[in-house]
Amino acid sequence: MALPVAEWQGRTARLWAALEPALRERLEAASLQDAVRLGCDVLRSEEKEEAALEQLCHRTPTDKKPEAASWYREQGNREFERGRYQAALRLYSKVASHELPGSPEVSVCFANRSATLLHLGHFEVCLEDIARAESHGYPDRLLPKVLLRKAECLLCLGRLRDAQDVLRVLESKIALDGVMTPHLTRLQKLSQLKVKLVEKEKCPEPTQEAHGGTQGEPEIWEENSRISGASSSLSLSFDAERGRHLVASQDIVAGQSLVKEEAFVSVLCPGESLPLQDGDTAWDTRATNADLYCHHCLRQLLASVPCQGCSYAKYCSQECADRAWQQYHRTECPLGALLLTLGVFCHVALRTVLLAGFAEVSRLVEGSHRGDKNLQNPEGSCKPLSEAADAGGGSRGVLGCDSSGQYQSSYQALFHLLPHTEQHSPEHKFLCTLSVVALCKQLQAAGLEAAVLSQELPQQWSKPKTCEKTSDELSPELKTVAEAMLRHVLQLQCNAQAITVMQELGPGDGAVVDKKPVRLATAFFPVLSLLNHSCCPNTSVSFIGTAATVRAAQPISSGQEVLHCYGPHWCRMRVAERQQLLSQYFFECRCPACLQELESGVKSVVSIRNSFCCPKCQAQMQGEEDTLCCSNEACATSASRHHLSGRLQDLQQQIKKALDLLRVGKADQAIKMLLKCQMDAGTFLSPEHLLMGEMEDHLAQVYATLGKWQEAARHLKKSIEIVEMHHGPSSVETGHELFKLAQILFNGFAVSEALSTIQRAEGILSVHFGPQSAQIQELQEMKACLSELPRNILQRT
């Protein structure tokens, strides 16, 4: 959620409406500095608003609760006994997040989690959890079973000498114990492991040779001397109409990397979760983004390292936990509930100033006060680069560049991104102002001002002690911080970059893995922000952790602008929908796709293909009002748009129920329901409707679950035909579908067709994600495996 919770938005809207007209006028015309000052005055006179905000924070608690840890442990043990190890793993991770530091239960939690990791085959991570259990004082009486687990992991990893050492320690420990009865099961297991160790020593497993798959050629990369993280094939330009933008300085081929940038700041989006009502338990067993990804580097979590101060932040390693604590989390930790209540934009704004450091924030904020009106409209002062170059200044005329004329991925560049202060609605600016001021007042009240100002703070994991407010007035330094944060919150509406990831649907342990893109985090990328929007872009953006890579999605000629899609794409939305969504960026899109639809009046391909069809003759239904008429002149059928839209919603609900049946293992029932949905859809939806393709995709998924590979391939090919119609044969969407088809053909032993599909999928996905991406590597492994089959089998298939 980018903005604050709906209740806080509603309160600020009512407060805005109740303000004196004169005060509203002052706030509307206020600079960022004056807005912060006036916001402080409003909150000082409206103490009940701060109290209401504090109450809202109780819905998203982030403190550690031992009773929650006990409840999650019971649930985890139950799932473990049922053999549902993935569910048990996530529940034990929730236990670790709620256990108090130093509690004797912490070590037991890591030991329990190590047992699930062993069953899941994650031997290295299992050893890490065993080490954590030992370092947290795992009870000596329970140590033998953990040592057995450790030896088994080492054996599975082929570390025979280490396994032998652990078994010796275990034998001596059991012998010292003296009482053998409690250890009978362990002795039996120990005996089995010793036999396995002897066998492995006699017959060591052959060293696996690397597959001869065609490893992607290393990319040729020459960094731009003027724009950090950009290719030398780009140049930075400026004009009054397009502002700062990037153009090709030479011909660029499809798939070529153009920008490689690490986010200046990123904040994990917590993901979908229901707000707590009074009396509800906060102990939810569902897994959201906050449970699945590292809060620092955004890598996928397997066995998380919890923050020792709160139950919310989780990390992939102790290294990430330590870095986050030093850089920003020591300040954010006590404010977790407030940050979740105020939304991701406020969180990004706070983290931005913490990473930049108060000295740099103060320098740039004070610089904006020295009569520099251009910081309200930064690009108003920029000269065209041709003029700057004639004056010998290179790109110094473009704001965000340093004194040498280089555009860095720095706080200075971020600070000069457009905040569009005058374009935001007064109500929105008021909401952002009060939210930022409330956050800074809480920083001051909690004794965190020193941390924000980069002063000394005791290096300890416990949360700083909350102190009583000494004043309702923010300190001058925190007013500077608040002003910078308000600037960043307003900038984010136009400059926030969603970091997306392909997330697996379902357990991910099937032969065919279905994935969908999800928003993982919100970030500032100063260089990536230089790219202007087009509904028909010539680039594709992919992410690994917090790093973005922009690649050419098609050939780009020298002198052509490099363009990025901000979300509304011509293949997915009608022009009216795109223009509506793009209004938040305060510009009217004039890309070729929009101009063609707006000026010609011709219906978009999306409108035609995603249309309703006549229930009698299957011709397209048309009309702008509620009553739609058949486009076939010989057919006089009409129907209500409202009625057909209702049928579409009902159909989508039925499809959802079919997928729910598949998740609980009722594949046959799921097939019957999906086939019925298909028949129903055929009576009122265009054959090219995207939902028709989605149903084919779902049917392919169900048949693959049953191992009926030919049926699965048949349905997926129909899905690919529809996806190609909508998105194009070289689109990333088509690439993902071909990837799934390759998996199905591979598992169905359709060798020649699998190899040709792999080649086509590889060609598309390497353009969008690069030759070293995980999907390309998996395709190459499949190709290598198929190529190693005996010649007579290859000839038969």
Secondary structure, 3 states (H helix, E strand, C coil): CCCCCHHHHHHHHHHHHHCCHHHHHHHHHCCHHHHHHHHHHHHHHCHHHHHHHHHHHCCCCCCCCHHHHHHHHHHHHHHHHCCCHHHHHHHHHHHHHHCCCCCCHHHHHHHHHHHHHHHHCCHHHHHHHHHHHHHCCCCHHHHHHHHHHHHHHHHHCCCHHHHHHHHHHHHHHHHHHCCCHHHHHHHHHHHHHHHHHHHHHHCCCCCCCCCCCCCCCCCCCCECCCECCEECCEEEEEECCCEEEEEECCCECCCCEEEEEECCEEEECCCCCCCCCCCCCCCCCCCCHHHHECCCCCCECCCCEECCCCCCCEECCHHHHHHHHHHHHHHHHHHHHHHHHHCHHHHHHHHHHHHHCHHHHHHHHHHHHCCCHHHCCHHHHCCCHHHHHHCCCCCCCCCCECCCCCECCCHHHHHCCCCCCCCCCHHHHHHHHHHHHHHHHHHHHCCCHHHHCCCCCCCCCCCCCCCCCCCCCCCHHHHHHHHHHHHHHHHHHHHCEEEEEEEECCCCCCCCCCEEEEEEEEEECCCHHHCEECCCCCEEEEEECCEEEEEECCCECCCCECEECCCCCCCCCCHHHHHHHHHHHCCCCCCHHHHHHHHHCCCCHHHHHCCEECCCCCCEEECCCCEEEECCCCCCCEEEHHHHHHHHHHHHHHHHHHHHHHHCCCHHHHHHHHHHHHHHHCCCECCCCHHHHHHHHHHHHHHHHCCCHHHHHHHHHHHHHHHHHHHCCCCHHHHHHHHHHHHHHHHCCCHHHHHHHHHHHHHHHHHHHCCCCHHHHHHHHHHHHHHCCCHHHHHHC
